[in-house]
Amino acid sequence: MQMDDRKMRVLTAVIEVYTHTGEPVGSKLVSEQMDVSSATVRNEMAALFNMGLLEQPHTSAGRLPSYTGYRLYLDQLMQTLPLTPKERGGVDALFNVRDPDPDKLLEDAAQALAQFTGCAAFTATMPPEAVTVKQVGILPSRSKAVVILIIASNGVVKSRVCRLDFALTPELLEIYNRFATATLVDKSLGEISKIYLNSVAVSSGGYARVLTPILSGVYDLCQEISQGQFALSGEANLLSYKEFQPIAYEVLEFLGDRKNVLSLVQKAQGRTTVTIGRENSHPVLYDSAVVVTRYRIAGGATGAVGLIGPVRQNYAKMIPYLEYFSDTLGSLLAETYDEQQ
């Protein structure tokens, strides 16, 4: 059966009405939108049903778009709606921050996206493979504690407190800093493995025992930097959609694992990727849509913003908003990292 212009218009109308109401769509509503008879629309809806582009839930007289119908709509029929000056201004105002902290910036961005879209929203940065340790410092905190500070070549700064089982003297602190600089600075994050750090501890001779907790802290910080930055917000938004109510616990448990969410970014290809229904590789998301938009930061680093929500989304509005949002966030992060170099 041929997919002619009228069938495309009927499919588009069904999707737009269903997106707004969340209820099965009858021929009368569609006929009013298209200004054609209900009988004509019924015939076209029956044809779309036979083509697998519409579904009939239970004994309802209305129809729902199938995931196949949504895919056709996204790939061929959807016309994106450009942002209004007011909407652009709202995004610009959100990022009008002086001297922003990158971690806080990602958290605020995720919260703003979740509020605007009513979905679960995440933001992430992925550092390039060539990131190195630019500076490492071991600073006194208390008599038996130090602060380990690492600055990476991509501008990311990480620190943590390391507790010791001995009192730290100024002489020991100087030795630690010289040793850390000689063995860690200019090393790539990938090179700073547990095996490498064990060899560093052994090469320190009599200082191996006291260096071990500090080197363990260095390893953890390097792992944090290599994993990039990440923020998630709006998980509870999903509870307001009836589609998620039977599977709410499973979805929230899935989102609670950072690795699960980052795997959605890794699978995304191109500028913006929309994955719907069973296109998702995770069964818990078979009734969901995932929208991921990538952006560039600087020096090979990349980032992504994403949404997880019901399949019935206003994609025509959401995708341009997400792309403008991600471009603005990427530009601000690039400026921040440049200032930290």
C-alpha positions in Angstrom: 0.0 0.0 0.0 1.3 3.4 -1.0 2.0 6.1 1.6 0.4 9.1 -0.2 0.2 12.7 0.9 -3.2 12.4 2.7 -2.0 9.4 4.7 1.0 11.4 5.8 -1.2 14.2 6.9 -3.5 11.9 8.8 -0.5 10.2 10.5 0.9 13.7 11.4 -2.4 14.8 12.8 -2.9 11.6 14.9 0.6 12.1 16.4 0.1 15.7 17.2 -3.3 15.1 18.9 -2.0 12.1 20.8 1.1 14.1 22.0 -1.2 16.7 23.4 -3.9 14.5 25.0 -2.2 11.1 25.7 -5.5 9.5 24.7 -6.5 7.3 21.7 -7.4 9.6 18.7 -10.7 9.3 16.9 -11.4 10.2 13.3 -13.6 13.1 14.3 -10.8 15.0 15.9 -8.5 14.4 12.9 -11.2 15.4 10.4 -11.8 18.7 12.2 -8.1 19.4 11.9 -7.8 18.5 8.3 -11.3 19.8 7.1 -12.2 16.5 5.5 -15.0 14.0 6.3 -14.8 11.6 9.2 -15.5 8.7 6.8 -12.4 9.7 4.7 -10.2 9.9 7.8 -11.6 6.5 9.1 -10.6 4.9 5.8 -7.1 6.4 5.9 -6.6 5.5 9.6 -7.6 1.9 8.7 -5.0 1.9 6.0 -2.4 3.2 8.3 -3.3 0.6 10.9 -2.9 -2.1 8.2 0.5 -0.7 7.4 1.6 -0.9 11.0 1.8 2.8 11.5 -1.1 3.1 13.9 -2.3 0.8 16.7 -5.7 0.1 18.3 -5.4 -0.2 22.1 -7.8 -2.8 23.5 -11.4 -2.2 22.3 -11.1 1.6 22.0 -12.5 3.2 18.9 -9.4 5.5 18.7 -5.9 4.9 17.4 -2.4 5.5 18.7 0.7 6.0 16.6 3.0 2.9 16.7 6.7 3.2 17.2 7.1 2.6 13.5 4.7 5.5 12.8 6.7 7.7 15.1 9.9 6.7 13.3 8.4 7.7 9.9 7.2 10.9 11.4 10.6 11.8 12.8 12.5 10.9 9.7 10.2 12.3 7.0 7.2 14.3 8.2 8.2 16.4 11.2 8.8 20.1 10.6 10.9 21.5 13.5 9.7 24.8 15.0 12.4 27.4 15.5 12.8 29.0 18.9 11.2 32.3 19.4 13.4 35.3 20.5 11.8 34.9 24.0 12.8 31.3 24.2 16.3 32.0 23.1 16.5 34.8 25.6 15.4 32.4 28.3 18.3 30.0 27.5 20.8 32.9 27.3 19.7 34.3 30.7 20.1 30.9 32.3 23.8 30.8 31.2 24.5 34.4 32.0 26.8 33.5 34.8 30.1 35.1 35.8 33.0 32.7 36.5 30.8 29.6 36.4 31.9 26.4 38.1 31.6 23.6 35.5 30.1 21.0 37.8 27.5 23.5 39.1 26.8 24.6 35.6 26.0 21.1 34.5 23.8 20.6 37.5 21.9 23.8 36.9 21.6 22.9 33.2 20.1 19.5 33.9 17.6 21.1 36.4 16.5 23.7 33.9 16.0 21.1 31.1 13.9 18.9 33.4 11.7 21.8 34.4 11.2 23.0 30.8 10.5 19.6 29.3 8.9 17.7 32.1 11.3 14.8 31.4 14.3 13.4 33.2 17.3 15.4 31.9 21.0 14.7 32.0 24.1 16.6 31.0 27.6 15.1 30.6 31.1 15.9 29.4 33.5 13.4 27.9 37.2 14.4 28.0 39.5 13.5 25.0 41.8 10.5 25.3 44.8 12.8 25.4 44.1 14.5 28.7 47.1 14.7 30.9 47.9 15.8 34.5 48.9 19.4 34.2 49.6 20.0 37.9 49.4 17.9 41.1 49.6 19.3 44.6 49.5 17.8 48.1 48.4 20.4 50.6 48.3 20.2 54.4 44.9 19.9 55.9 45.3 18.7 59.5 48.2 16.9 61.3 47.1 13.6 59.9 45.4 14.6 56.6 46.2 16.2 53.3 44.3 17.6 50.3 45.2 16.1 47.0 44.7 18.5 44.1 44.9 17.6 40.4 44.5 20.0 37.5 44.1 18.3 34.1 45.1 19.7 30.8 41.4 20.1 29.8 40.9 22.5 32.7 39.1 20.2 35.0 40.1 20.6 38.7 39.5 17.8 41.2 40.5 17.5 44.9 39.9 15.2 47.9 40.9 14.8 51.5 43.3 11.9 52.2 43.5 10.8 55.8 46.9 9.4 57.1 47.8 7.2 60.0 50.9 9.3 60.9 51.6 12.9 61.6 52.8 14.9 58.5 55.9 17.1 58.8 56.8 19.9 56.4 59.8 17.9 55.3 57.6 14.9 54.3 55.1 17.2 52.5 57.9 18.7 50.4 59.2 15.2 49.5 55.7 14.1 48.5 55.1 17.1 46.3 58.5 16.7 44.5 57.9 13.0 44.0 54.3 13.5 42.8 55.4 16.2 40.3 58.2 14.0 38.9 56.1 10.9 38.5 52.6 12.2 37.6 52.8 15.6 35.7 52.4 15.2 31.9 51.2 11.7 32.2 48.0 10.9 30.4 45.0 9.8 32.6 45.2 6.4 30.9 48.8 5.9 31.9 48.0 6.5 35.6 46.9 3.0 36.2 47.0 1.0 39.4 50.0 -1.0 38.0 51.8 2.3 37.3 51.1 3.7 40.7 52.2 0.5 42.4 55.5 0.8 40.5 55.8 4.4 41.6 55.3 3.4 45.3 58.0 0.7 45.0 60.4 3.1 43.4 60.1 5.4 46.4 61.9 3.0 48.6 61.3 3.6 52.2 58.4 6.0 51.5 56.2 3.3 49.9 54.0 2.7 52.9 53.3 6.4 53.6 52.8 7.2 49.9 50.3 4.4 49.2 47.1 6.2 50.5 48.0 9.3 48.6 48.6 7.5 45.4 45.3 5.7 45.9 43.6 9.1 46.1 45.4 10.2 43.0 44.1 7.2 41.1 40.5 7.9 42.2 40.7 11.5 41.1 42.2 10.6 37.7 39.3 8.1 37.2 36.8 10.8 38.0 38.4 13.2 35.5 38.5 10.5 32.8 34.8 9.7 33.3 33.9 13.3 32.6 31.3 15.3 34.5 27.7 14.3 34.8 24.4 15.6 36.3 20.9 14.1 36.3 17.7 15.8 37.3 13.9 15.4 37.0 13.6 11.7 37.5 10.4 12.2 39.5 8.9 14.0 36.5 8.4 10.6 34.9 5.9 9.6 37.6 3.4 12.1 36.2 3.1 10.1 32.9 0.7 7.1 33.0 3.0 5.2 30.6 5.6 5.0 33.3 3.4 4.2 36.3 3.6 0.4 35.9 7.4 0.5 35.4 8.3 3.5 37.6 10.5 1.6 40.0 12.5 -0.2 37.2 13.1 3.1 35.3 14.2 5.0 38.4 16.5 2.2 39.3 18.0 2.3 35.8 18.5 6.1 36.0 20.1 5.7 39.4 23.2 4.1 37.8 25.4 6.7 36.1 26.8 4.0 33.8 23.4 3.2 32.4 22.7 6.8 31.5 26.2 7.4 30.0 25.7 4.3 27.8 22.8 6.2 26.1 25.3 8.9 25.1 27.8 6.4 23.8 25.2 4.8 21.5 24.1 8.2 20.1 25.4 9.0 16.7 25.5 12.4 14.9 24.2 15.8 16.1 20.9 14.7 17.6 19.7 11.2 18.1 16.1 10.2 18.9 15.7 6.5 20.1 12.1 5.4 20.6 10.5 2.3 22.0 12.2 -1.0 21.2 15.0 0.9 19.4 16.4 1.3 22.9 18.8 -1.5 23.8 17.7 -1.5 27.4 14.4 -3.4 27.9 13.4 -1.0 30.8 13.2 1.8 28.2 11.0 -0.1 25.7 8.1 2.4 26.4 10.3 5.4 26.4 12.0 7.9 24.1 15.6 9.0 24.6 16.8 12.2 22.9 20.5 13.0 23.0 22.2 16.1 21.5 26.0 16.3 21.4 28.2 19.4 21.4 31.9 20.3 21.2 33.7 22.0 24.0 37.4 22.5 23.2 40.6 20.5 22.6 38.7 17.4 21.5 36.4 17.2 24.5 32.7 16.7 23.8 29.6 16.9 25.8 25.9 15.9 25.6 22.6 16.8 26.9 19.7 14.3 26.9 16.1 13.7 27.8 14.3 10.5 28.9 10.6 10.6 28.7 7.5 9.1 27.1 7.4 8.4 23.4 4.7 11.1 23.0 6.8 14.2 22.9 6.6 17.4 21.0 9.8 16.6 19.1 9.2 19.5 16.6 9.7 21.9 19.5 12.0 19.9 21.7 14.8 19.2 19.3 15.5 22.8 18.3 15.4 23.8 22.0 17.7 21.0 23.0 20.2 21.9 20.2 20.3 25.6 21.1 20.6 24.7 24.7 23.5 22.4 24.1 25.3 24.8 21.9 25.1 27.6 24.5 26.2 25.2 27.3 29.1 24.0 25.2 30.3 27.6 24.4 30.2 28.6 28.0 32.1 25.4 29.1 34.7 26.1 26.5 35.2 29.6 27.7 35.5 28.4 31.3 38.1 25.7 30.5 40.1 28.2 28.4 40.3 30.6 31.4 41.6 27.7 33.6 44.4 26.9 31.2 
